């Protein structure tokens, strides 16, 4: 998965020597956005390593707190921040692009970018996961971001207050629709499966599409990200913005704790299991597909806090490393998918299936070992591409990766 809009954050002159103080400050602030995007890539890699080497121990969403091992549960839980942060940053990046290009160009770029991402998910990402006939087309997070961009292109001309109210209403209210379930053959089944019901859609010639990321709640998230944009205007003092982000993040996490404790709305109920750890796991087991209100509150809240902290630590070397990865997020996403699948198929060819029909490691420790071992090999080409994008802004297609 990935927010792939880092080039939207380049409305300023490239040459530092000609930058005004206001432009330099704006460019520094944007480093924190790329750093947060890079941090999400770091976390996402762990989850995708788990998916490849633990195929025989898939974790569903919501995570089953009563049966999943604690180690696997919390490894999976770490990745829940990824999609919400990517999509809210996509909305924020769209605002920053609009600030320098205007609504017409921004809407046009959103449409082109959105269609490009939808094509990438179907034609490049799906084959990385599975190649079979007739095909199963996995409409996952890249597809979802693409649709969200198309939706934002249509909605961004609304007054900011109206767009904020719409985004908030979708994020907070969409769980009221959870009881609506349609079956294949029903009149509105296909659009409903795209919007809010994770399901299979029959396609011609026996193919099927899996709506892994129903998009309605995510449209609310991208709208709220766009509305966050004025906090990043050049006229806003950095300390004021950071304080706002910290308060917003803490408030969202506190709202999650209170609403989750009440156990009345926003997700499936949690239960007292008689085991303290399992009870905590039940409390934290939240629905991602589609994302519930209670799923979005702590993940977006944590993202707001991290964004403030990354800006405060902008001169740290580790923030610069994360920003490099975040500056070439789409390149990293496609590359890591194919590297992981090549490693998996290589291991399968050498060792064969040892867990039914799939190959897999026997310990979660091996998942973490593979994760740590892959970082330098994946970082080096990503850093090369990130530098290439920054150096060759005259090559238009580079911005799409």
Protein Blocks (a to p, Z undefined) as FASTA:
>chain_A
ZZfklmmmmmbcfblklpcfklmmmmmmmmmmmmmmmmmmmmmmmmmmmmmmmmmlcccd
dddfklpcfklmmmmmmmmmmmmmmmmmmmmmmmmmmmmnojklmmmmmmmmmmmmmmmm
mmmmmmmmpccddddddddfklmmmmmmmmmmmmmmpcfklmmmmmmmmmmmmmmmmmpc
cdehiaklmmmmmmmpccddddehhiacddfbafklmmmmmmmmmmmmmmmgmklcfklm
mmmmmmmmmmmmmmmmmmmmnopgopacdddehiaklmmmmmmmccfbdcdfklmmmmmm
mmmmmmmmmmmmmmpmklmmmmmmmmmmmmmmmmmmmmmmmmmmmmmmmnopaehjaccd
fbfklmmmmmmmmmmmmmmmmmmmmmmmmmmmmlmklmmZZ
